[in-house]
Amino acid sequence: MKYRIAHIGSFDVENYGDLLFSDVLKAQLEKRIEIEEIIYFAPKHCVMPNRDITVYSVTELEEMAEKTRIDAIIVGGGDFIYMDMIRTYMPHVSKDWMVYEMPYMWMIPSLVAYRYSIPLFWNAVGVPKEFTDEQKGIVAYLCEAIDYITVRDEEAYRTLAEALRHKEISVVPDTVLSIRNIVSKQELGEQFEELGLNFEKNRYIFFQCNLSNYEMYCQEYVNALKTIATEKGWKVLLQPIGYALGDEGVLEDLAKCCPDEFIYSPRHFTQYEILALIANAGMYIGTSLHGGITANSYGVKNIILNTNHYNKIYGFADIVGIRDTVIDNPAQILSVYYKLTEPQEERIAEAIKKIDCHFDIIASLVRTQKKLSVYASKKLVDYIYQNTHMIETLKLEKEAVESKAERSERELLKVEKTMELYKKEYEAILNSKAWKITKPMRKALDRIKKKNHKL
C-alpha cells in the first residue's frame, strides 16, 4: 500500500532548519514505506521556498481530511509547541510583517485527527516555553489525540511532561542530525565544486549570526574571526542561514568592517547549497542551531553562539556532548577555539541510531493504520482561546494607535488588517465541524460553570 501523509511544520518560512525537516522526513519514510504523497501544511498557504511545492494553510487540513484520504498526520520538527503568536517577515507571502499562528500547527492537527480517526505523531518537536496552569489543561486535552509523542531534548520533555502527567513522551534528537545518512559528504563535496566559489574546501570559516544582539557583539565577532583566519590562513565566509530572521542585513554590515578579509556574497543560496557550504567548511561558528547540527553531523569543528540562552541549543549540546563549545558571550570565541576538538562521533552515531529507531516506529504505526489514542471529548476546541485572546489584544493595539496623533496612518491600517484577518479565521473556526459537534458539550460546561459561580 502507498500512503498519503500530512506533514505540518514551518514550511512557509525561508529558514534553513525548518525547510530541511521536510527533506529529512520524506527521505526517512521512503526508506521504510511506500509514499504516494506528502502534503505539506504551515500557517500560511504559499509555495515552499526553494521548492516548487504547494504548502497549504493548516486551517485547510480539516477540509482536506474530509475530501481526500490522509493515512497519518506528522507534526514537526520545529520549536513551536507553545501558545503564542509571533510576527515575522515573509516576502514571498506578503510585503508587510505578518502575524504567524504558531499554535495552529499543533492544535488543529489534534482536532482533525480526532474527528477523522487519523493517526497523529509528533516528530521530535521543541517546547520552548512553560505553559500556564490554564494552558496545561488545554495542552493535556489536545494531546490525548496524539498516538506517538516525541520531543527533541530533556528540557522539552520536562516542560511538556508537566502538562501531560499520564501520557508517554519519548526524547528523540533533532532529526536533522541524520542528514548525513540522506546526503553523503561526497555528494556535498561535488555540489560545493559546482558552486564555483573562490575558496577551497576545508579552508574557510563558515560564520553566521542574526539581528539578535548583533550591535552589542559586532566587534567581538570581527576580532575573533580575524584572529582565527590569520592563524589558520583561511578565508571567512559570512553566510546567511535564516533569510527570514534577518541574517542578510547584519552579515552584509559585518562584511564592510573587513572587506578584504571577509567574503559576503549577495547570491541567494538554497538550503541544499548551505548544507554543502557547512559540510565542506574547516569550522562553523554561528547562532543557528541547525547550522551547528549540520556541522556535527558531517564532522566539522564548531562553536555555537547562544547569546539568547535558548534551551533548544543547550538540549542538543547535551545530547551530543558539546556543551563546552556552546557559548553565550562572543568574547569567549577565541578561548573556546584554542581548546576546540573534533565533534564526538560516538555520541553522534548513538543519537542517529535513536533517530533511525524513531522513524522505524512511525513507519510501523503508519502501516498498522490503527489509531491508538482514545480522545477525551471534554473541551475539545479550547484552542480558540488563543485566537480570541489575539483579537482582544489587537483591539487594544488599535485603540492605542488611534489615541496617539504621531502614529502614522500606515501603522493603523496594518493593525486593522491583522485584526480583520483574525476575525475571519475565528469565524471559520466557529463554522467548522469540530466546533459544531461540541456544541452540546460546551452548553453543559457553561451550566456547570454557572452552578459553580453561584456556589
C-alpha positions, 0 to 999 in steps of 0.5 A: 500500500502507498500512503498519503501523509500530512506533514505540518511544520514551518514550511512557509518560512525561508529558514534553513532548519525548518525547510530541511525537516521536510527533506529529512522526513520524506527521505526517512519514510521512503526508506521504510514505506511506500509514499504516494504523497506528502502534503505539506501544511504551515500557517500560511498557504504559499509555495515552499521556498526553494521548492516548487511545492504547494504548502497549504494553510493548516486551517485547510487540513480539516477540509482536506481530511474530509475530501481526500484520504490522509493515512497519518498526520506528522507534526514537526520538527520545529520549536513551536509547541507553545501558545503564542503568536509571533510576527515575522517577515515573509516576502514571498507571502506578503510585503508587510510583517505578518502575524504567524499562528504558531499554535495552529500547527499543533492544535488543529492537527489534534482536532482533525485527527480526532474527528477523522480517526487519523493517526497523529505523531509528533516528530521530535518537536521543541517546547520552548516555553512553560505553559500556564496552569490554564494552558496545561489543561488545554495542552493535556486535552489536545494531546490525548489525540496524539498516538506517538509523542516525541520531543527533541531534548530533556528540557522539552520533555520536562516542560511538556511532561508537566502538562501531560502527567499520564501520557508517554513522551519519548526524547528523540534528537533533532532529526536533522542530525541524520542528514548525513545518512540522506546526503553523503559528504561526497555528494556535498563535496561535488555540489560545493565544486559546482558552486564555483566559489573562490575558496577551497574546501576545508579552508574557510570559516563558515560564520553566521549570526542574526539581528539578535544582539548583533550591535552589542557583539559586532566587534567581538565577532570581527576580532575573533574571526580575524584572529582565527583566519590569520592563524589558520590562513583561511578565508571567512565566509559570512553566510546567511542561514535564516533569510527570514530572521534577518541574517542578510542585513547584519552579515552584509554590515559585518562584511564592510568592517573587513572587506578584504578579509571577509567574503559576503556574497549577495547570491541567494543560496538554497538550503541544499547549497548551505548544507554543502557550504557547512559540510565542506567548511574547516569550522562553523561558528554561528547562532543557528542551531541547525547550522551547528547540527549540520556541522556535527553531523558531517564532522566539522569543528564548531562553536555555537553562539547562544547569546539568547540562552535558548534551551533548544541549543543547550538540549542538543549540546547535551545530547551530543556532548558539546556543551563546552563549545556552546557559548553565550558571550562572543568574547569567549570565541577565541578561548573556546577555539584554542581548546576546540576538538573534533565533534564526538562521533560516538555520541553522534552515531548513538543519537542517529541510531535513536533517530533511525529507531524513531522513524522505524516506529512511525513507519510501523504505526503508519502501516498498522493504520490503527489509531491508538489514542482514545480522545477525551471529548471534554473541551475539545476546541479550547484552542480558540482561546488563543485566537480570541485572546489575539483579537482582544489584544489587537483591539487594544493595539488599535485603540492605542494607535488611534489615541496617539496623533504621531502614529502614522496612518500606515501603522493603523491600517496594518493593525486593522488588517491583522485584526480583520484577518483574525476575525475571519479565521475565528469565524471559520473556526466557529463554522467548522465541524469540530466546533459544531459537534461540541456544541452540546458539550460546551452548553453543559460546561457553561451550566456547570460553570454557572452552578459553580459561580453561584456556589 
